[in-house]
Amino acid sequence: MILGSVFVRRGFFSCDVSSPASSRTVAMGWDAIPADHEIAGPALIGSPFTTVVVDPAACVRRSADGALLIEP
């Protein structure tokens, strides 16, 4: 589980599972994202109840009410 910390790890993202592409992936807790702060993918966002995977081509932003908004 990822809570409260921010770190970078290797992530593997690919449409072709026979040749995955490795990239630096931000991993952080849901609550560590400030409201209206945008994070470019790839990213892993963790909480006590789920983990959200943000594709390398997408970005994520946390709304003022705490929801995660992912856009391509």
Summary of the structure (lengths in Angstrom):
residues: 72
radius of gyration: 12.2
end to end distance: 25.2
largest distance: 40.0
contacts: 188
relative contact order: 0.24
helix: 4%
strand: 51%
